[in-house]
Amino acid sequence: MHDEASLVSRTKDGDHKAFKELYESSIDPLYRFLKQFSTDTHQVEEWVQRSFIKAYGKVRTGFGAITIETKSGNITLKQKD
């Protein structure tokens, strides 16, 4: 597995495989966290999907770092200085 900064940089450059790797390393913890807020599997899956769509868009439009924050249920995006 590559480090997160490298994957984000490659994602920003259009490397879909890099984003897939970020996704695969983060989806289970995020899903488990969000599952505590709803017993509706489809709703939880929708929340996860929306989170990753938003994260992908933010990375591709100039945010330089991404952290999947499962304790708060958010995907935190940090812009490079």
Biopython code that builds the backbone (N, CA, C, O; Angstrom):
import numpy as np
from Bio.PDB.StructureBuilder import StructureBuilder

atoms = [
    (1, "MET", "N", (0.847, -1.183, 0.000)),
    (1, "MET", "CA", (0.000, 0.000, 0.000)),
    (1, "MET", "C", (0.889, 1.242, 0.000)),
    (1, "MET", "O", (1.925, 1.273, 0.665)),
    (2, "HIS", "N", (0.487, 2.241, -0.734)),
    (2, "HIS", "CA", (1.218, 3.491, -0.818)),
    (2, "HIS", "C", (0.807, 4.420, 0.316)),
    (2, "HIS", "O", (-0.246, 4.249, 0.929)),
    (3, "ASP", "N", (1.670, 5.419, 0.586)),
    (3, "ASP", "CA", (1.300, 6.363, 1.627)),
    (3, "ASP", "C", (0.198, 7.289, 1.112)),
    (3, "ASP", "O", (0.047, 7.495, -0.092)),
    (4, "GLU", "N", (-0.555, 7.832, 2.040)),
    (4, "GLU", "CA", (-1.727, 8.643, 1.703)),
    (4, "GLU", "C", (-1.378, 9.851, 0.845)),
    (4, "GLU", "O", (-2.101, 10.157, -0.104)),
    (5, "ALA", "N", (-0.294, 10.540, 1.154)),
    (5, "ALA", "CA", (0.090, 11.735, 0.394)),
    (5, "ALA", "C", (0.362, 11.392, -1.070)),
    (5, "ALA", "O", (-0.033, 12.133, -1.971)),
    (6, "SER", "N", (1.028, 10.283, -1.300)),
    (6, "SER", "CA", (1.304, 9.843, -2.670)),
    (6, "SER", "C", (0.007, 9.510, -3.410)),
    (6, "SER", "O", (-0.163, 9.871, -4.574)),
    (7, "LEU", "N", (-0.895, 8.825, -2.728)),
    (7, "LEU", "CA", (-2.172, 8.465, -3.354)),
    (7, "LEU", "C", (-2.991, 9.701, -3.685)),
    (7, "LEU", "O", (-3.622, 9.763, -4.741)),
    (8, "VAL", "N", (-2.988, 10.683, -2.797)),
    (8, "VAL", "CA", (-3.731, 11.925, -3.041)),
    (8, "VAL", "C", (-3.129, 12.658, -4.227)),
    (8, "VAL", "O", (-3.857, 13.152, -5.087)),
    (9, "SER", "N", (-1.816, 12.733, -4.279)),
    (9, "SER", "CA", (-1.147, 13.405, -5.387)),
    (9, "SER", "C", (-1.469, 12.729, -6.713)),
    (9, "SER", "O", (-1.751, 13.397, -7.707)),
    (10, "ARG", "N", (-1.426, 11.425, -6.720)),
    (10, "ARG", "CA", (-1.750, 10.681, -7.947)),
    (10, "ARG", "C", (-3.223, 10.833, -8.318)),
    (10, "ARG", "O", (-3.564, 10.909, -9.498)),
    (11, "THR", "N", (-4.092, 10.879, -7.313)),
    (11, "THR", "CA", (-5.516, 11.092, -7.576)),
    (11, "THR", "C", (-5.727, 12.460, -8.206)),
    (11, "THR", "O", (-6.489, 12.601, -9.163)),
    (12, "LYS", "N", (-5.052, 13.459, -7.670)),
    (12, "LYS", "CA", (-5.158, 14.818, -8.200)),
    (12, "LYS", "C", (-4.737, 14.865, -9.666)),
    (12, "LYS", "O", (-5.274, 15.645, -10.453)),
    (13, "ASP", "N", (-3.769, 14.019, -10.022)),
    (13, "ASP", "CA", (-3.289, 13.948, -11.400)),
    (13, "ASP", "C", (-4.166, 13.070, -12.284)),
    (13, "ASP", "O", (-3.857, 12.867, -13.459)),
    (14, "GLY", "N", (-5.259, 12.546, -11.726)),
    (14, "GLY", "CA", (-6.195, 11.760, -12.526)),
    (14, "GLY", "C", (-6.027, 10.261, -12.443)),
    (14, "GLY", "O", (-6.630, 9.534, -13.233)),
    (15, "ASP", "N", (-5.230, 9.778, -11.516)),
    (15, "ASP", "CA", (-4.999, 8.340, -11.366)),
    (15, "ASP", "C", (-6.153, 7.721, -10.576)),
    (15, "ASP", "O", (-6.214, 7.827, -9.351)),
    (16, "HIS", "N", (-7.055, 7.080, -11.294)),
    (16, "HIS", "CA", (-8.236, 6.484, -10.662)),
    (16, "HIS", "C", (-7.875, 5.297, -9.769)),
    (16, "HIS", "O", (-8.569, 5.022, -8.789)),
    (17, "LYS", "N", (-6.799, 4.598, -10.104)),
    (17, "LYS", "CA", (-6.373, 3.471, -9.274)),
    (17, "LYS", "C", (-5.917, 3.958, -7.894)),
    (17, "LYS", "O", (-6.130, 3.278, -6.891)),
    (18, "ALA", "N", (-5.295, 5.128, -7.849)),
    (18, "ALA", "CA", (-4.859, 5.685, -6.564)),
    (18, "ALA", "C", (-6.064, 6.007, -5.689)),
    (18, "ALA", "O", (-6.059, 5.719, -4.492)),
    (19, "PHE", "N", (-7.106, 6.611, -6.287)),
    (19, "PHE", "CA", (-8.298, 6.904, -5.495)),
    (19, "PHE", "C", (-8.976, 5.621, -5.046)),
    (19, "PHE", "O", (-9.503, 5.545, -3.936)),
    (20, "LYS", "N", (-8.962, 4.623, -5.903)),
    (20, "LYS", "CA", (-9.540, 3.332, -5.524)),
    (20, "LYS", "C", (-8.828, 2.765, -4.296)),
    (20, "LYS", "O", (-9.461, 2.185, -3.414)),
    (21, "GLU", "N", (-7.507, 2.938, -4.249)),
    (21, "GLU", "CA", (-6.746, 2.452, -3.096)),
    (21, "GLU", "C", (-7.117, 3.232, -1.828)),
    (21, "GLU", "O", (-7.255, 2.647, -0.753)),
    (22, "LEU", "N", (-7.278, 4.552, -1.959)),
    (22, "LEU", "CA", (-7.743, 5.354, -0.816)),
    (22, "LEU", "C", (-9.118, 4.879, -0.364)),
    (22, "LEU", "O", (-9.369, 4.704, 0.829)),
    (23, "TYR", "N", (-9.990, 4.676, -1.323)),
    (23, "TYR", "CA", (-11.352, 4.223, -1.059)),
    (23, "TYR", "C", (-11.350, 2.882, -0.322)),
    (23, "TYR", "O", (-12.010, 2.717, 0.703)),
    (24, "GLU", "N", (-10.595, 1.936, -0.868)),
    (24, "GLU", "CA", (-10.597, 0.593, -0.287)),
    (24, "GLU", "C", (-10.017, 0.553, 1.122)),
    (24, "GLU", "O", (-10.415, -0.284, 1.933)),
    (25, "SER", "N", (-9.091, 1.440, 1.417)),
    (25, "SER", "CA", (-8.510, 1.443, 2.756)),
    (25, "SER", "C", (-9.392, 2.164, 3.773)),
    (25, "SER", "O", (-9.177, 2.045, 4.979)),
    (26, "SER", "N", (-10.382, 2.909, 3.290)),
    (26, "SER", "CA", (-11.192, 3.735, 4.185)),
    (26, "SER", "C", (-12.661, 3.364, 4.269)),
    (26, "SER", "O", (-13.342, 3.761, 5.215)),
    (27, "ILE", "N", (-13.155, 2.621, 3.314)),
    (27, "ILE", "CA", (-14.598, 2.389, 3.241)),
    (27, "ILE", "C", (-15.135, 1.610, 4.449)),
    (27, "ILE", "O", (-16.178, 1.972, 4.995)),
    (28, "ASP", "N", (-14.453, 0.567, 4.867)),
    (28, "ASP", "CA", (-14.977, -0.245, 5.967)),
    (28, "ASP", "C", (-15.071, 0.526, 7.281)),
    (28, "ASP", "O", (-16.109, 0.471, 7.940)),
    (29, "PRO", "N", (-14.014, 1.245, 7.684)),
    (29, "PRO", "CA", (-14.143, 2.012, 8.933)),
    (29, "PRO", "C", (-15.226, 3.085, 8.851)),
    (29, "PRO", "O", (-15.960, 3.304, 9.815)),
    (30, "LEU", "N", (-15.325, 3.747, 7.709)),
    (30, "LEU", "CA", (-16.347, 4.786, 7.558)),
    (30, "LEU", "C", (-17.747, 4.167, 7.593)),
    (30, "LEU", "O", (-18.647, 4.700, 8.243)),
    (31, "TYR", "N", (-17.927, 3.063, 6.907)),
    (31, "TYR", "CA", (-19.223, 2.375, 6.907)),
    (31, "TYR", "C", (-19.609, 1.941, 8.324)),
    (31, "TYR", "O", (-20.739, 2.163, 8.759)),
    (32, "ARG", "N", (-18.672, 1.323, 9.036)),
    (32, "ARG", "CA", (-18.973, 0.863, 10.404)),
    (32, "ARG", "C", (-19.354, 2.041, 11.304)),
    (32, "ARG", "O", (-20.268, 1.936, 12.122)),
    (33, "PHE", "N", (-18.653, 3.148, 11.147)),
    (33, "PHE", "CA", (-18.974, 4.318, 11.959)),
    (33, "PHE", "C", (-20.371, 4.829, 11.636)),
    (33, "PHE", "O", (-21.162, 5.071, 12.548)),
    (34, "LEU", "N", (-20.688, 4.996, 10.362)),
    (34, "LEU", "CA", (-21.986, 5.551, 9.978)),
    (34, "LEU", "C", (-23.137, 4.605, 10.287)),
    (34, "LEU", "O", (-24.270, 5.048, 10.473)),
    (35, "LYS", "N", (-22.859, 3.319, 10.342)),
    (35, "LYS", "CA", (-23.892, 2.321, 10.633)),
    (35, "LYS", "C", (-24.530, 2.547, 12.005)),
    (35, "LYS", "O", (-25.669, 2.134, 12.225)),
    (36, "GLN", "N", (-23.826, 3.188, 12.919)),
    (36, "GLN", "CA", (-24.397, 3.433, 14.245)),
    (36, "GLN", "C", (-25.514, 4.479, 14.216)),
    (36, "GLN", "O", (-26.259, 4.617, 15.187)),
    (37, "PHE", "N", (-25.634, 5.220, 13.103)),
    (37, "PHE", "CA", (-26.649, 6.266, 13.003)),
    (37, "PHE", "C", (-27.905, 5.829, 12.256)),
    (37, "PHE", "O", (-28.905, 6.546, 12.232)),
    (38, "SER", "N", (-27.843, 4.645, 11.647)),
    (38, "SER", "CA", (-29.011, 4.148, 10.928)),
    (38, "SER", "C", (-28.912, 2.637, 10.773)),
    (38, "SER", "O", (-27.835, 2.082, 10.557)),
    (39, "THR", "N", (-30.063, 1.990, 10.889)),
    (39, "THR", "CA", (-30.109, 0.551, 10.634)),
    (39, "THR", "C", (-30.454, 0.272, 9.173)),
    (39, "THR", "O", (-30.479, -0.881, 8.743)),
    (40, "ASP", "N", (-30.718, 1.325, 8.422)),
    (40, "ASP", "CA", (-31.047, 1.207, 7.004)),
    (40, "ASP", "C", (-29.755, 1.106, 6.189)),
    (40, "ASP", "O", (-29.073, 2.106, 5.965)),
    (41, "THR", "N", (-29.433, -0.089, 5.757)),
    (41, "THR", "CA", (-28.200, -0.346, 5.018)),
    (41, "THR", "C", (-28.075, 0.547, 3.797)),
    (41, "THR", "O", (-26.995, 1.061, 3.505)),
    (42, "HIS", "N", (-29.180, 0.734, 3.082)),
    (42, "HIS", "CA", (-29.146, 1.558, 1.870)),
    (42, "HIS", "C", (-28.821, 3.014, 2.203)),
    (42, "HIS", "O", (-28.099, 3.673, 1.454)),
    (43, "GLN", "N", (-29.338, 3.511, 3.300)),
    (43, "GLN", "CA", (-29.042, 4.888, 3.711)),
    (43, "GLN", "C", (-27.567, 5.046, 4.053)),
    (43, "GLN", "O", (-26.933, 6.023, 3.655)),
    (44, "VAL", "N", (-27.028, 4.092, 4.786)),
    (44, "VAL", "CA", (-25.617, 4.152, 5.166)),
    (44, "VAL", "C", (-24.739, 4.088, 3.913)),
    (44, "VAL", "O", (-23.768, 4.835, 3.794)),
    (45, "GLU", "N", (-25.075, 3.208, 2.996)),
    (45, "GLU", "CA", (-24.317, 3.111, 1.747)),
    (45, "GLU", "C", (-24.372, 4.425, 0.968)),
    (45, "GLU", "O", (-23.377, 4.828, 0.366)),
    (46, "GLU", "N", (-25.506, 5.084, 0.974)),
    (46, "GLU", "CA", (-25.654, 6.382, 0.309)),
    (46, "GLU", "C", (-24.757, 7.433, 0.956)),
    (46, "GLU", "O", (-24.102, 8.206, 0.256)),
    (47, "TRP", "N", (-24.725, 7.466, 2.269)),
    (47, "TRP", "CA", (-23.858, 8.422, 2.973)),
    (47, "TRP", "C", (-22.395, 8.193, 2.616)),
    (47, "TRP", "O", (-21.652, 9.140, 2.357)),
    (48, "VAL", "N", (-21.989, 6.922, 2.604)),
    (48, "VAL", "CA", (-20.605, 6.594, 2.263)),
    (48, "VAL", "C", (-20.302, 7.022, 0.833)),
    (48, "VAL", "O", (-19.269, 7.637, 0.567)),
    (49, "GLN", "N", (-21.204, 6.695, -0.082)),
    (49, "GLN", "CA", (-21.001, 7.052, -1.481)),
    (49, "GLN", "C", (-20.876, 8.569, -1.652)),
    (49, "GLN", "O", (-19.970, 9.046, -2.336)),
    (50, "ARG", "N", (-21.767, 9.310, -1.041)),
    (50, "ARG", "CA", (-21.709, 10.774, -1.137)),
    (50, "ARG", "C", (-20.407, 11.329, -0.571)),
    (50, "ARG", "O", (-19.836, 12.270, -1.122)),
    (51, "SER", "N", (-19.948, 10.754, 0.514)),
    (51, "SER", "CA", (-18.697, 11.199, 1.131)),
    (51, "SER", "C", (-17.525, 11.031, 0.176)),
    (51, "SER", "O", (-16.700, 11.932, 0.030)),
    (52, "PHE", "N", (-17.456, 9.884, -0.466)),
    (52, "PHE", "CA", (-16.342, 9.643, -1.373)),
    (52, "PHE", "C", (-16.456, 10.440, -2.663)),
    (52, "PHE", "O", (-15.434, 10.850, -3.214)),
    (53, "ILE", "N", (-17.644, 10.668, -3.153)),
    (53, "ILE", "CA", (-17.820, 11.517, -4.332)),
    (53, "ILE", "C", (-17.348, 12.929, -4.024)),
    (53, "ILE", "O", (-16.649, 13.547, -4.827)),
    (54, "LYS", "N", (-17.732, 13.433, -2.865)),
    (54, "LYS", "CA", (-17.315, 14.771, -2.463)),
    (54, "LYS", "C", (-15.797, 14.831, -2.285)),
    (54, "LYS", "O", (-15.155, 15.781, -2.734)),
    (55, "ALA", "N", (-15.236, 13.839, -1.645)),
    (55, "ALA", "CA", (-13.790, 13.814, -1.427)),
    (55, "ALA", "C", (-13.037, 13.790, -2.763)),
    (55, "ALA", "O", (-12.052, 14.507, -2.938)),
    (56, "TYR", "N", (-13.500, 12.972, -3.688)),
    (56, "TYR", "CA", (-12.846, 12.881, -4.995)),
    (56, "TYR", "C", (-12.873, 14.233, -5.703)),
    (56, "TYR", "O", (-11.866, 14.679, -6.254)),
    (57, "GLY", "N", (-14.023, 14.870, -5.681)),
    (57, "GLY", "CA", (-14.145, 16.182, -6.318)),
    (57, "GLY", "C", (-13.226, 17.210, -5.698)),
    (57, "GLY", "O", (-12.612, 18.006, -6.409)),
    (58, "LYS", "N", (-13.122, 17.203, -4.384)),
    (58, "LYS", "CA", (-12.265, 18.168, -3.692)),
    (58, "LYS", "C", (-10.791, 17.920, -4.010)),
    (58, "LYS", "O", (-10.040, 18.865, -4.251)),
    (59, "VAL", "N", (-10.381, 16.668, -4.010)),
    (59, "VAL", "CA", (-8.990, 16.359, -4.330)),
    (59, "VAL", "C", (-8.673, 16.794, -5.757)),
    (59, "VAL", "O", (-7.628, 17.393, -6.007)),
    (60, "ARG", "N", (-9.564, 16.498, -6.683)),
    (60, "ARG", "CA", (-9.315, 16.818, -8.091)),
    (60, "ARG", "C", (-9.326, 18.317, -8.366)),
    (60, "ARG", "O", (-8.785, 18.758, -9.380)),
    (61, "THR", "N", (-9.933, 19.109, -7.477)),
    (61, "THR", "CA", (-10.000, 20.552, -7.716)),
    (61, "THR", "C", (-9.030, 21.347, -6.853)),
    (61, "THR", "O", (-9.186, 22.559, -6.711)),
    (62, "GLY", "N", (-8.036, 20.686, -6.276)),
    (62, "GLY", "CA", (-6.988, 21.445, -5.652)),
    (62, "GLY", "C", (-6.692, 21.222, -4.193)),
    (62, "GLY", "O", (-5.734, 21.798, -3.677)),
    (63, "PHE", "N", (-7.459, 20.424, -3.511)),
    (63, "PHE", "CA", (-7.105, 20.119, -2.127)),
    (63, "PHE", "C", (-5.968, 19.116, -2.159)),
    (63, "PHE", "O", (-5.974, 18.184, -2.963)),
    (64, "GLY", "N", (-4.996, 19.308, -1.287)),
    (64, "GLY", "CA", (-3.791, 18.508, -1.365)),
    (64, "GLY", "C", (-3.719, 17.335, -0.419)),
    (64, "GLY", "O", (-2.844, 16.485, -0.581)),
    (65, "ALA", "N", (-4.576, 17.250, 0.538)),
    (65, "ALA", "CA", (-4.525, 16.127, 1.477)),
    (65, "ALA", "C", (-5.943, 15.705, 1.813)),
    (65, "ALA", "O", (-6.876, 16.507, 1.774)),
    (66, "ILE", "N", (-6.081, 14.464, 2.134)),
    (66, "ILE", "CA", (-7.398, 13.940, 2.497)),
    (66, "ILE", "C", (-7.233, 13.008, 3.687)),
    (66, "ILE", "O", (-6.329, 12.173, 3.712)),
    (67, "THR", "N", (-8.087, 13.150, 4.646)),
    (67, "THR", "CA", (-8.077, 12.272, 5.804)),
    (67, "THR", "C", (-9.482, 11.759, 6.019)),
    (67, "THR", "O", (-10.427, 12.543, 6.109)),
    (68, "ILE", "N", (-9.622, 10.481, 6.100)),
    (68, "ILE", "CA", (-10.917, 9.903, 6.395)),
    (68, "ILE", "C", (-11.046, 9.868, 7.910)),
    (68, "ILE", "O", (-10.337, 9.120, 8.584)),
    (69, "GLU", "N", (-11.940, 10.668, 8.435)),
    (69, "GLU", "CA", (-12.092, 10.830, 9.883)),
    (69, "GLU", "C", (-13.324, 10.061, 10.325)),
    (69, "GLU", "O", (-14.433, 10.595, 10.309)),
    (70, "THR", "N", (-13.134, 8.811, 10.716)),
    (70, "THR", "CA", (-14.286, 7.980, 11.059)),
    (70, "THR", "C", (-14.833, 8.253, 12.451)),
    (70, "THR", "O", (-15.955, 7.846, 12.752)),
    (71, "LYS", "N", (-14.090, 8.918, 13.294)),
    (71, "LYS", "CA", (-14.607, 9.217, 14.625)),
    (71, "LYS", "C", (-15.741, 10.234, 14.557)),
    (71, "LYS", "O", (-16.674, 10.180, 15.359)),
    (72, "SER", "N", (-15.664, 11.148, 13.617)),
    (72, "SER", "CA", (-16.716, 12.154, 13.491)),
    (72, "SER", "C", (-17.655, 11.856, 12.336)),
    (72, "SER", "O", (-18.683, 12.518, 12.187)),
    (73, "GLY", "N", (-17.314, 10.866, 11.517)),
    (73, "GLY", "CA", (-18.153, 10.522, 10.386)),
    (73, "GLY", "C", (-17.938, 11.402, 9.181)),
    (73, "GLY", "O", (-18.700, 11.321, 8.217)),
    (74, "ASN", "N", (-16.927, 12.238, 9.207)),
    (74, "ASN", "CA", (-16.665, 13.147, 8.101)),
    (74, "ASN", "C", (-15.407, 12.750, 7.362)),
    (74, "ASN", "O", (-14.540, 12.055, 7.891)),
    (75, "ILE", "N", (-15.330, 13.204, 6.138)),
    (75, "ILE", "CA", (-14.082, 13.139, 5.411)),
    (75, "ILE", "C", (-13.492, 14.532, 5.506)),
    (75, "ILE", "O", (-14.080, 15.499, 5.021)),
    (76, "THR", "N", (-12.338, 14.634, 6.127)),
    (76, "THR", "CA", (-11.699, 15.927, 6.331)),
    (76, "THR", "C", (-10.722, 16.174, 5.208)),
    (76, "THR", "O", (-9.864, 15.337, 4.929)),
    (77, "LEU", "N", (-10.846, 17.317, 4.563)),
    (77, "LEU", "CA", (-9.962, 17.689, 3.478)),
    (77, "LEU", "C", (-9.112, 18.867, 3.917)),
    (77, "LEU", "O", (-9.629, 19.855, 4.437)),
    (78, "LYS", "N", (-7.827, 18.765, 3.709)),
    (78, "LYS", "CA", (-6.921, 19.831, 4.116)),
    (78, "LYS", "C", (-6.166, 20.328, 2.885)),
    (78, "LYS", "O", (-5.568, 19.541, 2.152)),
    (79, "GLN", "N", (-6.199, 21.601, 2.673)),
    (79, "GLN", "CA", (-5.500, 22.179, 1.527)),
    (79, "GLN", "C", (-4.033, 22.341, 1.849)),
    (79, "GLN", "O", (-3.667, 22.743, 2.953)),
    (80, "LYS", "N", (-3.190, 22.024, 0.870)),
    (80, "LYS", "CA", (-1.753, 22.198, 1.050)),
    (80, "LYS", "C", (-1.430, 23.660, 1.189)),
    (80, "LYS", "O", (-2.062, 24.501, 0.549)),
    (81, "ASP", "N", (-0.439, 23.984, 2.027)),
    (81, "ASP", "CA", (0.008, 25.353, 2.172)),
    (81, "ASP", "C", (0.967, 25.726, 1.069)),
    (81, "ASP", "O", (1.453, 26.856, 1.029)),
]
sb = StructureBuilder()
sb.init_structure("model")
sb.init_model(0)
sb.init_chain("A")
sb.init_seg("    ")
for serial, (resi, resn, name, xyz) in enumerate(atoms, 1):
    if name == "N":
        sb.init_residue(resn, " ", resi, " ")
    sb.init_atom(name, np.array(xyz, "f"), 0.0, 1.0, " ", f" {name:<3s}", serial, name[0])
structure = sb.get_structure()
